[in-house]
């Protein structure tokens, strides 16, 4: 798993979804309440959402697997010569022309 994003989608961002990049595949799960759990457990489950989204590699963008361990640890820190080396593929957007989602 190279990237994970938990975000609210749907009307008023009220439907929580978990999106994950596994190798070159996008996996989407929708959260729903589940009240038949034992006490002390989280009353939440996830259901897999079917989709037909194709993911292609972006030129010049390295994934976590392509970066070395030192590069991953320092990816969030800015260096003098440039910015972060890892660029997130899953990015949330809100209210662009009335639409919200993940790009």
C-alpha positions in Angstrom: 0.0 0.0 0.0 1.6 3.3 -1.1 -1.1 5.8 -0.1 -4.3 6.1 1.9 -6.9 8.8 2.2 -10.0 9.0 4.5 -12.5 11.7 3.3 -16.1 12.6 3.3 -17.9 12.4 0.0 -21.5 12.9 -1.1 -23.9 15.6 0.0 -22.3 17.8 2.6 -19.4 15.4 2.8 -21.5 13.2 5.0 -20.4 9.8 3.6 -17.0 8.7 4.8 -14.9 6.8 2.2 -11.5 5.2 2.6 -9.4 5.3 -0.6 -6.1 3.4 -0.9 -3.5 3.0 -3.6 -2.3 -0.6 -3.7 0.5 -1.0 -6.2 -1.2 0.6 -9.3 -4.8 -0.2 -8.2 -7.2 2.1 -6.5 -9.3 0.5 -3.8 -12.4 2.3 -2.4 -14.3 1.4 0.8 -17.5 3.2 2.1 -18.0 3.3 5.9 -21.3 2.4 7.4 -22.6 2.1 11.0 -22.8 -1.4 12.5 -24.5 -1.7 15.9 -24.2 -5.5 16.4 -20.7 -5.3 17.9 -19.5 -6.4 21.3 -19.2 -3.5 23.9 -15.9 -1.6 23.6 -15.7 -2.1 19.8 -16.0 0.6 17.2 -19.5 0.4 15.7 -18.2 0.9 12.2 -17.6 -1.3 9.2 -16.4 -0.8 5.6 -17.9 -2.0 2.4 -15.9 -2.3 -0.9 -17.2 0.1 -3.6 -17.0 -1.1 -7.2 -15.6 1.4 -9.7 -14.1 1.5 -13.2 -11.3 4.0 -12.5 -8.0 3.4 -14.4 -4.8 4.7 -12.8 -1.8 5.6 -15.0 1.7 6.6 -13.9 2.5 10.3 -13.9 5.7 11.2 -15.6 8.4 12.4 -13.2 6.4 11.4 -10.0 8.0 8.8 -7.8 5.9 6.5 -5.7 6.8 5.5 -2.1 8.2 2.1 -3.4 10.5 3.9 -5.8 12.0 6.2 -3.1 14.7 5.0 -0.8 14.0 4.9 3.0 15.9 8.2 3.6 14.0 10.0 0.9 10.6 8.8 2.4 11.5 10.0 5.9 12.5 13.4 4.6 9.8 13.8 2.0 7.6 16.1 4.1 10.6 18.4 4.9 11.5 21.1 2.5 15.1 21.2 1.4 17.1 24.3 0.3 17.3 23.1 -3.3 13.6 22.3 -3.8 10.4 21.0 -2.3 9.2 17.6 -1.1 10.1 14.6 -3.2 6.9 12.6 -2.8 3.7 13.9 -4.4 0.4 12.5 -3.2 -1.7 10.9 -6.0 -4.9 11.0 -4.0 -6.0 14.7 -3.5 -9.3 15.9 -2.2 -11.1 18.9 -3.9 -14.2 20.7 -2.7 -16.6 23.0 -4.4 -15.1 23.3 -7.9 -18.0 24.2 -10.1 -20.3 22.8 -7.5 -18.6 19.4 -7.4 -16.4 17.8 -4.8 -14.3 14.6 -5.0 -10.9 13.1 -5.1 -8.5 13.5 -8.0 
